[in-house]
Amino acid sequence: MLFFTAIDFETACSNRASICQVGLIRVENSEIVKEISLMVKPPSNYYDPYFTGSIHGIGPQNTESSPLFCEIWPEIAPYIKGQTVVAHNMPFDYSCLSQALTLYNIPVPEFKRECTYRMYGSNLKSLCRQYNIKLNHHDALSDSRACAMLYINYFKTTGNIPKNLL
């Protein structure tokens, strides 16, 4: 039985603290028990037009009335603090989280980090095609759900589940 959180962040620009969408999936006993999708107002609600037009389609009009990251942190923190957290490109997602928390003077919590990109060695879109996982790429909830499914699949296939995930 697996217990973990899968997470994905979309950013408004190259500044990793510019989180504009959070997707979070909580898995308990190898089943998805919670899905959270939040739009977040990045600092100054600034968007690089390339990110809006070529990556995720999210723009300032989508987050104008959204809460800041510091305001949504209390909702997602329990799924991260002291947990096993999985992302498809954990170095990116960890840097987004740590830079956003630092921006708002919130301590970065301890948690175990896992990376499905490192485990599989391939990009999310290709893996979803290969394993028949539905994906709306660069929608944070869809990306985090796909990541969760890949993580579960990895351990079902190998049968080698680390004790910290039981």
NUVEXSE-809302 format. One record per residue: residue in one letter; x, y, z of N, C-alpha, C in turn. Coordinates in pm, whole numbers, plus 50000, padded with zeros to 5 digits. Atoms other than C-alpha are relative to their C-alpha. Layout:
REM residues N
AXYZXYZXYZ/...
REM end
This chain:
REM residues 166
M500844988250000500005000050000500885012550000/L499214987750013501395033749897499315012050065/F500464987649941501035066650088500955011049953/F499154989050048502355098149915499155011349945/T500614988550064501565132049765500725002549868/A499424995950128502115140249398499655014749979/I500214985650013502515176949315500565005249868/D499484993350118502995199549015499705014950012/F500174985550002503475237048984500145005149857/E499824992450123502945259148682500445013950043/T499504986749966504795292448683499655010149892/A500394989150090503965325948526501165004949914/C498804995450071507535332748415501184991550047/S498825008049964511085320048461500355000950149/N499814999149855511065331348826499254988550065/R500635012049942510405298949014498995003250110/A500974996249897508515317649287498685004949940/S501194994650067505915328549027498934989349977/I500995010750012503605298949091498645006149966/C501324995250039500285304348914498944988950007/Q500935011149982498735269648950500694988950079/V499555011449922499115241349199499074988349972/G500765012450010498015205749132500564990450104/L499565009049894498145181349422499094987850005/I500715012749988497125144849446500494993050125/R499635007949881497065125849776499594985549975/V500235014450018497395088049754500184993150135/E499955008049878496645065150048499524986049964/N500325013950034496565027350026499934997949850/S499895000950146497505030849658498805005649924/E501184994050064494265050049586500045015250015/I500114985449992493755086849506498855003350094/V501034996449903491875101249805499725015050003/K500194985549998492275138649748500645006049875/E499484992450113492715161549448499795014950029/I500094985549977493475198649485500585007049877/S499534991550109493735223249198499725014450040/L500144986149956494375259449289500695009549902/M499394989150073494955290349082500625009350104/V499254991949906497505313049250500445012849929/K499554987350056498245349649192501515001250020/P498544998549986501985352549117500355014350041/P499604986549961503975382649242499705010249889/S500404989250092502595414349075499084995149888/N500835006150104500385390848868500645001549862/Y499244998750125503115392948602500144986549931/Y499845012050083503185367248318500915003049882/D499214999550122505795361748052499064995249888/P500925004050108503755360847727500314986249942/Y499645013350052505695329847617499374989050085/F500585010149911504505310247922498504998849978/T501445000050025500895320447858499694994149863/G500335004050136500955314947483500524986349959/S499375012350050503225284547446500094988650102/I499855010749901503205265247773498674995950060/H501185004349926500075265547988498725007649971/G501224992550033497655291847859499425008150114/I500484992449886497255307748202500555014349989/G499564986150008497385345848207499495008050118/P500374991749885496855374848446498495000650025/Q501454999749983493095374748383499514987750077/N500395012349930492965339248525500305000450149/T499565000149861494655348048854499835013550071/E500204986549945493695384448911499364999850139/S500725000849872491345374949198500424988050084/S499555012049928493245343949312500855003750121/P499154997449883495005341149647501484999149966/L498555001250012498745345549682500434986350053/F499535013149956500865314649747499974998850153/C500005000449853501225323650115498604997650058/E501385001949955497425322850141499494985849975/I500435013850026497035287849992500894989850071/W499075009149935500035273050175499364992050115/P500605007949891498015263350487499134988449951/E500845010750054495715242450266500824988249948/I499215010950058498485222450098501124994950090/A498875003749912501125221750374499854986250064/P500105013249936499695190950554500304988249906/Y499745010650098500125170850232501474999749959/I498594998950036503795181250205500914997850122/K499155000749881505295185450554500124985650050/G499745013349947506915152850664499504988549914/Q500565010250089505425133950368501024995749894/T499295003250123506815116050067499285007749889/V500584991650105506255140549781500674996349868/V499545004450131506555130149418499675010749896/A500244990950113506915152349110500684993949878/H499355005750118507815144448753501375006249974/N498684993750009510705169048760500245006650136/M499934995249862511315172349134500975011850018/P499154988149980514285196449106499275013049965/F500774988050037511985221248927498945002950104/D501114997649908508985216549156500495003550141/Y499444996649869511115217249471500495014550000/S499514986150003512755249749361498845009949997/C501194991349999509315264949290499475001350142/L500534999949864508075255049634500915007750095/S499094993649904511175265949822500145015049972/Q499884985750030511465299349637498725007750033/A501264993449965507765307349683499885001550152/L500054999249854507945299250054500985010650052/T498994990349958511125319750092499545014349971/L500524986850035509495349249913499085005450109/Y500974995949897506805349850184500504997250143/N499385002349868509235342650471499364988450076/I500555012149940507705308350535501104989549996/P498965010450000510115280850644499694988649903/V500165011450092510665253350387499984987350086/P500105011849915509475220950548500884988549952/E499315012450035511275187750554498994990449939/F500815010750057509845160650330500904991649910/K499245009050087511085130950128499615003149856/R500244996550141511445139449758500244988049909/E499875010450101510875114849475499735006249863/C500124994350135511125121249100499724989149898/T500345010250100509325100548838500815001749872/Y499124998450116511465116048564501284992050021/R498785007449968514535101748736499744984849998/M500335014349995512775068248786499834993949861/Y500325005150134511615064448425500965004749892/G499074994750098514115086148237499365004949872/S500684995250120511535100247998499035011250040/N500894988949970509245130347968498574995250028/L501345003549954505715130548108499064996649885/K500905002150114503905132847775500244986349935/S499675013050061505735102647628499594988450091/L500365010649905505215081947943498494998150007/C501465001149996501505089747950499474993049876/R500375007350122501205078147589500324985150016/Q499545013849986503175046547667499134991950097/Y500765007149897501105037647977498505003049997/N501424996950016497725050147850499435007950118/I500454991249892497415077248115499505012949937/K500594987750052495105106148032500815012050049/L499184988549965497025139048026499555012449925/N500184986650055496155175547971501275007450042/H498674995649959499805185747972500065014950034/H499824986749943500725216948172498755005550067/D501024997149900497495216648366500544993350126/A499305005349883498955212248715499304987950062/L500705011549942496225188748838500184987749912/S499825011350092496465166648529501424994650007/D498595004349991500275165848549500274992750131/S499765006749872500235156948919499284986650007/R500725012850004497605129748862500784989849917/A499205009050084499715114948580501244995450076/C498825003449921502775116048805499654989650106/A500445009749899500855097749080499794986249938/M500265012850067499745070948835501304993249958/L498695005750036503315066148710500734994650122/Y499345004449877504615063449066499394986950051/I500695012349959501995037349158500404988649905/N499665010150100502715018648833501424994750020/Y498615004049981506445018248903500124989350108/F499895009649890506005000049232499164987549978/K500775012050035503294976749102500814991249906/T499195007450097505654967048820501224993750064/T498765005449939508794962849032499714991950125/G500345007149878507044950349346500885003850118/N499034996149897509724968249549499575013550061/I500504987849938507924993549772500845003350123/P499214996149884510185012650013499135000950127/K500745000249872509145010050382499375013550034/N500564986949965508615047650413498715003049925/L501234997650076505755045350160498864991050047/L501045009349954503875017850343499175006050111/
REM end
